[in-house]
Amino acid sequence: MRGLGTRERAASYTAVAGLAAVGVLVAGCSTGGTGSRDEGAARSDEVASTAPATSPPPAASVESGAAKAADRVDPIALLKSDPKIGQRLKADLKPCTADAYPVDTSYGNLTNSTSPDVVVNVMTCGDAVGIGTYVYREENNKYTNVFMAEDAAVYGTIDRGDLIVTKQVYAKGDPVAYPSGEDVITYRWSGNKFTQHDWVHNDYSKAVGDGGIDGAAPSPTEPGAN
């Protein structure tokens, strides 16, 4: 459910949080823990030999709004050393297979810090349902938790400087792959914290995803028929 906007996306990621929660771990993780996943056109010889040599464009400065290089962080170490995260989630944060944890990590500019901010999404192993979204900001050479959402089926992304948090909405009886809808909440950094800027709710159709309305498949068209 990492793109969020349709039910199919809901199935792929968070449904975002196994229905337990972006922070409140889903007790039903298939492996017994949350688990983890950390995540030019070719030219012909003729073109290569005749194309004029060009100099690479000068690198834009940070002051001009250029993208800043992101030093990779260890998201698991961040989570386990975070005093704001409960011991239950930390205890359940285990690899799904080998050393692969069910964690997605994104880097970008959210708080106008001198270093890229880090968004960490924790999911369940079996269904890749998000159970927690956390944002870390570098302050005094140390990453600090400046946002956390621990709710049912949650997933956070960075969109042009905004923090977008999507929460799947489930009605009674909804399977994990097919929530009834979603809330999409936009947060912006203001002063020293995130504040809600926008909110959108989407209801999903109940008529798609299972073979059409009432499960009826369309009749095949005879060859040559108009």
Number of C-alpha atoms within 10 A of each C-alpha: 27 22 15 23 18 17 24 16 17 32 21 17 24 36 36 38 36 32 28 23 28 31 27 21 30 26 15 16 21 14 14 17 25 34 26 25 20 17 10 3 4 7 9 8 9 8 10 11 10 8 9 8 8 6 6 6 6 6 7 11 10 11 7 7 8 10 13 15 11 13 9 11 12 9 21 19 9 17 20 16 11 16 11 13 18 14 12 11 21 18 12 17 24 22 19 21 13 9 12 15 24 27 25 20 21 19 21 23 20 23 24 12 12 12 19 22 22 26 25 24 32 38 38 38 27 17 22 28 37 41 32 31 30 23 24 24 23 17 11 7 8 8 17 18 18 17 16 19 20 21 24 27 35 37 38 32 22 19 12 10 14 19 26 21 19 30 31 32 23 18 10 7 9 11 13 21 19 23 26 20 19 24 18 19 18 21 20 17 17 10 8 8 11 17 13 13 13 11 13 10 14 14 14 16 13 14 11 12 12 11 11 12 12 10 11 9 10 9 6 6 8 7 6 5 5 5
